Every structure is written in C-alpha cells, then in structure tokens.
Amino acid sequence: MRTALEASLPRAYYVSDDAFRRERERIFFREWFCGGREEALPKAGDFLVLDVVGESVLVVRTREGDLRAFYNVCRHRGSVLCVAKGPRDDGSPDGNLPGIVRCPYHSWTYGLDGRLVGAPHLGDLTDSDRVAFSLHPVGLETWGGFFFLNLTPEETRSRGNGLEAQLGPAPRRIERYPLSDLRAARRIAYDVRANWKVLAENYNECYHCGPVHPELCDVVPAFRKDGGAGLDWADGIPHREGAWTFTRSGTTDRRPFPDLSEEERTRHKGELIYPNLFLSLSADHVAAFTLWPQGPAHTKIVCDFLFHPDEMSRSGFDPADAVDFWDLINRQDWAICERVQAGMQSRAFSKGYYAPMEDLSLDIRRYIGERLDEPAGE
C-alpha cells in the first residue's frame, strides 16, 4: 500500500509560526491575492480597508471609476488613514471618501489616486513633492468581477508576474460562465481554526466526500464513487439523473447561465486559484470562497453566492435553496478541517499521506516548494 501513497508537506508547514512568516513574505506579499468583488465599491469614493495577512490595505473607487489600492499608512508619521467598520456580511464598503483621503493625525491629504494634495503649514507643494510623498501603492488588477492585490508591485512587475500569468488556464476553462456580470445575493463569513493549506487540500479532493458530505453525494453520486477517483473537472462532474445544480433537490426555478455548453448545464465545475480563491460553479450560481489566513492555525473564509442579475430581478427570487445547501456543506468541511488541524498538533504526527485519488492535492507541495525555494515534499 505504501507505494501508492505520496507524502504530504511536513508538519511544520501547517503548525509553525516560522513557516507562516515565510509564506507571508514569499507568497501573500508577492503573489496576486484575491481581495473581493469589484461590485463591493459601486460609487466614486467608496473604500474598503482589508487586512492582508497583517498588512492594512486601502482600496478605493476613484472619480474616473477605477479601483486603486494603497498601504493604509500616512507618509508623514505613519498613522493609519482609514478604519474598517467591522465584519461586512452584506458586502458593503467601509465608507465613502469625499474626494480625498485625510490623515486624522496632522491632516495631510491625498487624492483618491494616492497623490499628496496638501500638507498644512508646509508651504506650496511642488509636483515632485506630490509624487515623492504619494501613498505607497499596492498593485491591483481585475478578472471575472474580482479584484486582486499585490503588495510588492514593483518587484512583481520586474518578474513579469502579472495576474494573467498567475491565473493560468483557469479563465479559459470557465470562459462561458459570466463571472463579471454576476452579483452577490448573499455572503457568509466563517472563522475556521485550520491552516489555509488544509482548506486548499480539502477543496482539491473528494476522497472525503462520501463520509463527510452524504447530502452532497446524494446530488452528485460521482463524488462518492470509488472514493472520488477519476473525477474529470475539466469537463465537469455530472449530477444524478434529473439534477443539475447544487441544491438539496438538485434543481431550482432559476435559469442556467445563457452561454453554457450542454455539458455545463448539467455538470459542476471547480477551480482553485492559488493562493486564496476557490470557485465552485453550478449552472445557475457560483460560490466564491476567499481565504484570509490569520496565522498557522486560523483562517477566515468569506463565501459570496453569485447569481445573474436577470434572475435576481425576477419576482420571488430567493437564493436560499443554494445558500442553505452550501452552508451545510461548508460547515461540514470546516469541522473536519479543524479536526485535521487539531490532530496535526500531536507530536506523533510528522507528515500525512495522499492517496491516489488525492492527486490534485499534491499540487500544494509544488506550489509551496517553488515559492519558498526549498523542497516541500518528501
């Protein structure tokens, strides 16, 4: 049996503060990190304050309609400029700025493009002053209605690591899903006591689906068959006869997205876009998970349930059939991942193993090893 098993990442990668610090510097600050949906900032001046693995980032909609992002730090003495209003379960912005960002300490002001506008009692500013003392920029690019942040934009540009390169083939595989057009009808935020990689590995396999998700397997029996082996995610996973979406019944009164292929109208697709975006795509809705690592054993997860505006405008629209089903599945996943994390704390645990049907989870070893410049697997 042992010849059929591959070793997972060693224990330290899931429980060590040092490993998390290295991931913070080499992954979360260098890779494109999904920050949320563009629709969360509908008007000029709308802003969000996001905690990206301990760094406060200010995201704002400019007067020209663009999104810009900056370190949330005044160039004068380092005061935090804006504050979050707290959990945004409704997906709304943290507030709206009146055309400028004003530091609460000494009233230095910045335009929504980050350029210094004024510094009281310091005389006239030259153009070079305005540029030299602009807010520190954070890279921002968009795809599919999502915005992505990069905390080392100059270094990232020097490596030629644009968002397109990081997304890889995923956009092509799901190009018929109208992601940019969709809107969030509901949001659920979860606080999970597990390492972000445990969650990614769990998302990447269905070996656990039979014992953990009986309700889901009733709708998608292929998830249970042969321990979830041989699932063809490129073509999509078929539902049971007569079912075609992720609800308890496998059906809904919502119409499928208009441009899907015949296969996509009756199958389910999924994409994991490292490091922190999971997409689960049904014919009528998309569940989008953004992971916000808080430490080696703690991850916040925001799940947005996306639907087509045409369906949302119909009389009687109710997303509960999908949302409630997903919430059940999610809580099952988070509970088992927390048990994994708890078990990894044991001195008896040095590493885990991947069974053959967990081959997609092996990708986490390559991803971590390449970015930390060290062999991650054994």
Helices and strands as residue ranges (DSSP letters): G 2-4, E 6-10, H 12-15, H 17-23, I 24-28, E 33-37, G 38-40, E 46-52, E 55-61, E 67-71, E 95-96, E 100-102, E 109-111, E 116-118, H 127-132, E 137-143, E 146-150, H 153-158, H 163-167, H 170-173, G 179-181, E 183-192, H 196-203, H 209-212, H 214-219, G 221-223, G 225-228, E 237-238, E 267-273, E 277-281, E 285-295, E 298-307, H 309-312, H 320-344, E 351-354, G 356-362, H 363-372
